[in-house]
Amino acid sequence: MSLSKNAWPRFWGMITALARSEVGPQAKLFAALLVVFLLSISALNVINSYVGRDFMTAIESKEMGTFVKYALLYLIVFAVSTMVAVFHRYCEERLGLLWRKWLTARAIDKYTGDHIYFKMNAYGDLKNPDQRISEDIRSLTATTLSFVLMFLNATITVIAFAGVMWSISPLLLLVTILYAAAGSLFSYFLGRPLIQLNYDQSDKEANFRARLLHVREHAEAIALVRQEDRLRDRLHDRLDQLIANFRRIIDVNRNLGFFTTGYNYLIQIIPALLVAPLFISGQAEFGVITQSAMAFGHLIGAFSLIVTQFQSISAYSAVIVRLSALANAMQVAADTASPAITYCSDCGLIAFDRLTLKSPRSGRHLIKDLTVSIPAGTHVLIRVADDSARTALFRATASLWSGGEGEITRPDPGDLLFLPERPYVPPGTLREVLLPAATERHPADQSTHAARAEAAGKAKAGSGRRFSDEGILTTLRRLKLVAAIERAGGLDNEKGWGELLSLGEQQVLAFARVLLAEPAFVFLDHPSRALTEGQVDELLHLLRERGITYVTLGEEDDDTTMYDQLLTIHRDGHWTLVPLPGKAADGERLIQA
């Protein structure tokens, strides 16, 4: 594993983007305060070294007045240093939190925009994007600030204490530089494997958590089919992989620890070995030994960041690589839409012009030269012999397919809704589940939180009577969802809908959402798999009653009564379209009767 050539430019671009963002002024203020506090801390450390020297010399000289004077100065310097250090830490944490919120919000917007999350899941191979957005960004912001401040402090410390050290002994300054350089070199070679191991550990931890989450989410199904033994084996396998990798990390840390521990022990004695002879020969005061030890410790700490922080640096490098991989995967996903498939929106109908769909992985033709126009008011049943072709047509109509060519014409996004085969009820209250999203009604500009809030307000203001409590409840009663309302405890209680509602109730709830939104078109994927034939007929009748044109991907034995045309896509990709004259009208009279 290594950093890609664009990882650092992207990293720098991220920092400059923060400076230019809406939170940039606040971030710059905290950054400026941090620099001021760092300079203050270094100045106080230098002052402390001289106070400490004179304090120890006063003890050696047995001068009580001088001893009390420098003891008081010591306390004053300590008090000021404490205040500066606390405010420095406070500004660092506030800046880190500000940066994390801004960066995570940007990642969320990118991940959830343009169906990136879907494309990454369907066509990509990146592992655990959720962990990278939550945990890796948190680690990146906190650790970046820590390292930047650490290196800045090291630079200031070198400038501040190099003169002090030179005035004591030029030889001691030279030894300090050589000792730190040798320590950094050995630490790099001993700890280099940690970068790859830390990268792998993050994925293995996430895989283990994902498997545990799978057990919790599918607890009932697992218990019914009695798959505990197999799942237990898989959990143990993931745990073994996690532990094995962590043991390798421990082994490398052990080898690195042998060196760094000894390295740190020698720091305590080297200044005394070089400066004590000067005191013994009368060339230096006794306090100079203490001052040299303090200056040596500060300089070694500044020069030896690789030695003392290598484990953190290796983990940090892994975080940068993981987030760079996430950014690359998002960019690849954004570019996966087939350039050969063109879309015409806001055209008032659904039409396919010479549409050919292929498998994005194998390149196999699924649908060939489909040319069909579906104007408003024409209800079409589509029978597809190949499930892959059915999935391709459904996803391509929704701009979620990456292989093929031709043109797809669609109405405005707010006038076309999709109901997948397996219903999805998003988290939230029943009211939030049923009301159309702001992006469906106002898709023009959803780039900022403020724009989304404004769009939501417009949608709510223009929703009319059908979005009132009475309008919602009337629709739910019409769909026989009174029991679901009672279990939910009203429209404004948030529940776990996947557990509270049956699969059929979830599908009917999805239909209720369509009826309330009143789009011009709705694209249905196998509604008969979650509902009975009678339920489907009744729901289609309600759609027709509201003037909503429906296009259904159905089964071979689905009743054609409620449709005007039958489109059949054969297994070889060719297709046929036949009218169903008079069927819809007869069916309508039958249902009304």
Solvent accessible surface area in square Angstrom, and as a share of the most:
residue,aa,sasa,rsa
1,M,84,0.37
2,S,92,0.59
3,L,58,0.29
4,S,48,0.31
5,K,197,0.84
6,N,56,0.29
7,A,3,0.02
8,W,119,0.42
9,P,84,0.53
10,R,83,0.30
11,F,29,0.12
12,W,162,0.57
13,G,32,0.31
14,M,25,0.11
15,I,48,0.24
16,T,36,0.21
17,A,18,0.14
18,L,14,0.07
19,A,36,0.28
20,R,185,0.68
21,S,22,0.14
22,E,144,0.64
23,V,32,0.18
24,G,0,0.00
25,P,97,0.61
26,Q,73,0.32
27,A,7,0.05
28,K,117,0.50
29,L,105,0.52
30,F,18,0.07
31,A,41,0.32
32,A,56,0.43
33,L,64,0.32
34,L,3,0.02
35,V,64,0.37
36,V,83,0.47
37,F,37,0.15
38,L,5,0.03
39,L,92,0.46
40,S,36,0.23
41,I,39,0.20
42,S,3,0.02
43,A,51,0.40
44,L,23,0.12
45,N,38,0.19
46,V,29,0.17
47,I,85,0.43
48,N,23,0.12
49,S,0,0.00
50,Y,84,0.32
51,V,11,0.06
52,G,0,0.00
53,R,63,0.23
54,D,34,0.18
55,F,32,0.13
56,M,53,0.24
57,T,26,0.15
58,A,3,0.02
59,I,79,0.40
60,E,87,0.39
61,S,53,0.34
62,K,183,0.78
63,E,88,0.40
64,M,137,0.61
65,G,57,0.55
66,T,45,0.26
67,F,66,0.28
68,V,69,0.40
69,K,114,0.48
70,Y,38,0.15
71,A,27,0.21
72,L,101,0.50
73,L,64,0.32
74,Y,36,0.14
75,L,114,0.56
76,I,104,0.53
77,V,13,0.07
78,F,99,0.41
79,A,56,0.43
80,V,64,0.37
81,S,34,0.22
82,T,80,0.47
83,M,119,0.53
84,V,20,0.12
85,A,49,0.38
86,V,90,0.52
87,F,106,0.44
88,H,25,0.11
89,R,133,0.48
90,Y,109,0.41
91,C,6,0.03
92,E,19,0.09
93,E,95,0.42
94,R,85,0.31
95,L,12,0.06
96,G,10,0.09
97,L,114,0.57
98,L,26,0.13
99,W,9,0.03
100,R,84,0.31
101,K,152,0.65
102,W,19,0.07
103,L,16,0.08
104,T,26,0.15
105,A,28,0.22
106,R,117,0.43
107,A,14,0.11
108,I,81,0.41
109,D,47,0.24
110,K,85,0.36
111,Y,48,0.18
112,T,78,0.45
113,G,29,0.28
114,D,94,0.49
115,H,66,0.30
116,I,3,0.02
117,Y,92,0.35
118,F,37,0.16
119,K,9,0.04
120,M,15,0.06
121,N,129,0.66
122,A,25,0.19
123,Y,45,0.17
124,G,40,0.39
125,D,138,0.71
126,L,39,0.19
127,K,117,0.50
128,N,24,0.12
129,P,25,0.16
130,D,97,0.50
131,Q,14,0.06
132,R,4,0.01
133,I,16,0.08
134,S,53,0.34
135,E,63,0.28
136,D,8,0.04
137,I,5,0.02
138,R,111,0.40
139,S,31,0.20
140,L,5,0.02
141,T,2,0.01
142,A,57,0.44
143,T,29,0.17
144,T,4,0.03
145,L,17,0.08
146,S,38,0.24
147,F,16,0.07
148,V,81,0.47
149,L,13,0.06
150,M,45,0.20
151,F,99,0.41
152,L,59,0.29
153,N,51,0.26
154,A,10,0.08
155,T,75,0.44
156,I,24,0.12
157,T,9,0.05
158,V,39,0.22
159,I,132,0.67
160,A,31,0.24
161,F,1,0.00
162,A,28,0.22
163,G,47,0.46
164,V,9,0.05
165,M,0,0.00
166,W,152,0.53
167,S,88,0.57
168,I,27,0.13
169,S,12,0.08
170,P,66,0.42
171,L,102,0.51
172,L,0,0.00
173,L,26,0.13
174,L,94,0.47
175,V,40,0.23
176,T,0,0.00
177,I,74,0.38
178,L,109,0.54
179,Y,41,0.16
180,A,2,0.02
181,A,60,0.46
182,A,48,0.37
183,G,2,0.02
184,S,17,0.11
185,L,106,0.53
186,F,116,0.48
187,S,0,0.00
188,Y,91,0.35
189,F,114,0.48
190,L,68,0.34
191,G,0,0.00
192,R,120,0.44
193,P,65,0.41
194,L,2,0.01
195,I,43,0.22
196,Q,66,0.29
197,L,21,0.10
198,N,29,0.15
199,Y,38,0.15
200,D,41,0.21
201,Q,15,0.06
202,S,27,0.18
203,D,14,0.07
204,K,47,0.20
205,E,55,0.25
206,A,8,0.06
207,N,36,0.19
208,F,43,0.18
209,R,103,0.37
210,A,52,0.40
211,R,47,0.17
212,L,81,0.40
213,L,77,0.38
214,H,65,0.29
215,V,46,0.27
216,R,173,0.63
217,E,110,0.49
218,H,83,0.37
219,A,56,0.44
220,E,130,0.59
221,A,54,0.42
222,I,18,0.09
223,A,59,0.46
224,L,133,0.66
225,V,92,0.53
226,R,203,0.74
227,Q,59,0.26
228,E,76,0.34
229,D,95,0.49
230,R,151,0.55
231,L,18,0.09
232,R,117,0.43
233,D,95,0.49
234,R,119,0.44
235,L,34,0.17
236,H,98,0.44
237,D,72,0.37
238,R,63,0.23
239,L,64,0.32
240,D,89,0.46
241,Q,77,0.34
242,L,15,0.08
243,I,81,0.41
244,A,42,0.33
245,N,1,0.01
246,F,91,0.38
247,R,162,0.59
248,R,118,0.43
249,I,11,0.06
250,I,91,0.46
251,D,60,0.31
252,V,20,0.11
253,N,39,0.20
254,R,128,0.47
255,N,63,0.33
256,L,3,0.01
257,G,24,0.23
258,F,153,0.64
259,F,54,0.23
260,T,22,0.13
261,T,68,0.40
262,G,32,0.31
263,Y,9,0.03
264,N,65,0.33
265,Y,143,0.55
266,L,92,0.46
267,I,32,0.16
268,Q,133,0.59
269,I,84,0.42
270,I,23,0.12
271,P,2,0.01
272,A,38,0.30
273,L,110,0.54
274,L,49,0.24
275,V,0,0.00
276,A,28,0.22
277,P,72,0.46
278,L,47,0.23
279,F,67,0.28
280,I,142,0.72
281,S,69,0.45
282,G,65,0.62
283,Q,133,0.59
284,A,23,0.18
285,E,93,0.42
286,F,67,0.28
287,G,0,0.00
288,V,20,0.11
289,I,34,0.17
290,T,43,0.25
291,Q,5,0.02
292,S,0,0.00
293,A,47,0.36
294,M,46,0.21
295,A,0,0.00
296,F,1,0.00
297,G,32,0.31
298,H,57,0.26
299,L,0,0.00
300,I,3,0.02
301,G,34,0.32
302,A,13,0.10
303,F,65,0.27
304,S,0,0.00
305,L,18,0.09
306,I,71,0.36
307,V,4,0.02
308,T,67,0.39
309,Q,50,0.22
310,F,9,0.04
311,Q,89,0.40
312,S,50,0.32
313,I,41,0.21
314,S,0,0.00
315,A,42,0.32
316,Y,22,0.09
317,S,20,0.13
318,A,3,0.02
319,V,13,0.08
320,I,8,0.04
321,V,17,0.10
322,R,1,0.00
323,L,24,0.12
324,S,9,0.06
325,A,27,0.21
326,L,8,0.04
327,A,29,0.23
328,N,50,0.26
329,A,23,0.18
330,M,10,0.04
331,Q,93,0.41
332,V,96,0.55
333,A,4,0.03
334,A,29,0.22
335,D,98,0.51
336,T,34,0.20
337,A,51,0.40
338,S,14,0.09
339,P,130,0.82
340,A,48,0.38
341,I,9,0.05
342,T,72,0.42
343,Y,72,0.27
344,C,46,0.28
345,S,53,0.34
346,D,108,0.56
347,C,48,0.29
348,G,49,0.47
349,L,45,0.23
350,I,0,0.00
351,A,17,0.13
352,F,2,0.01
353,D,68,0.35
354,R,166,0.61
355,L,0,0.00
356,T,7,0.04
357,L,0,0.00
358,K,64,0.27
359,S,23,0.15
360,P,54,0.34
361,R,175,0.64
362,S,87,0.56
363,G,39,0.38
364,R,117,0.43
365,H,81,0.36
366,L,5,0.02
367,I,0,0.00
368,K,65,0.28
369,D,79,0.41
370,L,0,0.00
371,T,67,0.39
372,V,6,0.03
373,S,63,0.40
374,I,0,0.00
375,P,63,0.40
376,A,67,0.52
377,G,49,0.47
378,T,26,0.15
379,H,8,0.04
380,V,0,0.00
381,L,1,0.00
382,I,0,0.00
383,R,37,0.14
384,V,22,0.13
385,A,51,0.39
386,D,17,0.09
387,D,79,0.41
388,S,50,0.33
389,A,0,0.00
390,R,22,0.08
391,T,37,0.21
392,A,0,0.00
393,L,0,0.00
394,F,23,0.09
395,R,72,0.26
396,A,0,0.00
397,T,0,0.00
398,A,16,0.12
399,S,32,0.20
400,L,30,0.15
401,W,23,0.08
402,S,24,0.16
403,G,10,0.10
404,G,11,0.11
405,E,85,0.38
406,G,19,0.18
407,E,62,0.28
408,I,0,0.00
409,T,19,0.11
410,R,39,0.14
411,P,5,0.03
412,D,44,0.23
413,P,67,0.42
414,G,7,0.06
415,D,51,0.27
416,L,14,0.07
417,L,11,0.06
418,F,58,0.24
419,L,12,0.06
420,P,56,0.36
421,E,48,0.21
422,R,176,0.64
423,P,10,0.06
424,Y,151,0.58
425,V,21,0.12
426,P,45,0.28
427,P,108,0.68
428,G,6,0.05
429,T,23,0.13
430,L,3,0.01
431,R,56,0.21
432,E,111,0.50
433,V,5,0.03
434,L,0,0.00
435,L,47,0.23
436,P,13,0.08
437,A,46,0.36
438,A,18,0.14
439,T,63,0.36
440,E,36,0.16
441,R,83,0.30
442,H,64,0.29
443,P,58,0.37
444,A,105,0.81
445,D,83,0.43
446,Q,38,0.17
447,S,81,0.53
448,T,70,0.41
449,H,114,0.51
450,A,77,0.60
451,A,17,0.13
452,R,68,0.25
453,A,67,0.52
454,E,104,0.47
455,A,7,0.06
456,A,47,0.36
457,G,40,0.38
458,K,109,0.46
459,A,17,0.13
460,K,158,0.67
461,A,91,0.71
462,G,63,0.61
463,S,11,0.07
464,G,51,0.49
465,R,217,0.79
466,R,67,0.24
467,F,22,0.09
468,S,50,0.32
469,D,71,0.37
470,E,109,0.49
471,G,17,0.16
472,I,0,0.00
473,L,40,0.20
474,T,72,0.42
475,T,6,0.03
476,L,0,0.00
477,R,120,0.44
478,R,105,0.38
479,L,14,0.07
480,K,151,0.64
481,L,6,0.03
482,V,67,0.38
483,A,53,0.41
484,A,4,0.03
485,I,24,0.12
486,E,128,0.57
487,R,98,0.36
488,A,0,0.00
489,G,50,0.48
490,G,25,0.24
491,L,15,0.07
492,D,89,0.46
493,N,64,0.33
494,E,117,0.52
495,K,83,0.35
496,G,49,0.47
497,W,7,0.02
498,G,58,0.56
499,E,169,0.76
500,L,49,0.24
501,L,8,0.04
502,S,64,0.42
503,L,74,0.37
504,G,18,0.17
505,E,43,0.19
506,Q,20,0.09
507,Q,2,0.01
508,V,10,0.06
509,L,4,0.02
510,A,20,0.15
511,F,2,0.01
512,A,0,0.00
513,R,58,0.21
514,V,0,0.00
515,L,2,0.01
516,L,1,0.01
517,A,2,0.02
518,E,73,0.33
519,P,3,0.02
520,A,37,0.29
521,F,1,0.00
522,V,1,0.00
523,F,0,0.00
524,L,1,0.00
525,D,9,0.05
526,H,7,0.03
527,P,5,0.03
528,S,36,0.23
529,R,112,0.41
530,A,21,0.16
531,L,11,0.05
532,T,85,0.50
533,E,107,0.48
534,G,50,0.48
535,Q,75,0.33
536,V,14,0.08
537,D,33,0.17
538,E,70,0.31
539,L,9,0.04
540,L,1,0.01
541,H,18,0.08
542,L,3,0.01
543,L,0,0.00
544,R,45,0.16
545,E,93,0.42
546,R,79,0.29
547,G,60,0.58
548,I,2,0.01
549,T,3,0.02
550,Y,0,0.00
551,V,0,0.00
552,T,2,0.01
553,L,1,0.00
554,G,6,0.06
555,E,47,0.21
556,E,135,0.60
557,D,126,0.65
558,D,28,0.14
559,D,58,0.30
560,T,28,0.16
561,T,34,0.20
562,M,2,0.01
563,Y,7,0.03
564,D,39,0.20
565,Q,45,0.20
566,L,23,0.12
567,L,0,0.00
568,T,33,0.19
569,I,0,0.00
570,H,74,0.33
571,R,162,0.59
572,D,83,0.43
573,G,0,0.00
574,H,98,0.44
575,W,71,0.25
576,T,67,0.39
577,L,61,0.30
578,V,68,0.39
579,P,94,0.59
580,L,25,0.12
581,P,114,0.72
582,G,46,0.45
583,K,93,0.40
584,A,7,0.05
585,A,50,0.39
586,D,76,0.39
587,G,1,0.01
588,E,51,0.23
589,R,147,0.54
590,L,133,0.66
591,I,61,0.31
592,Q,124,0.55
593,A,117,0.90
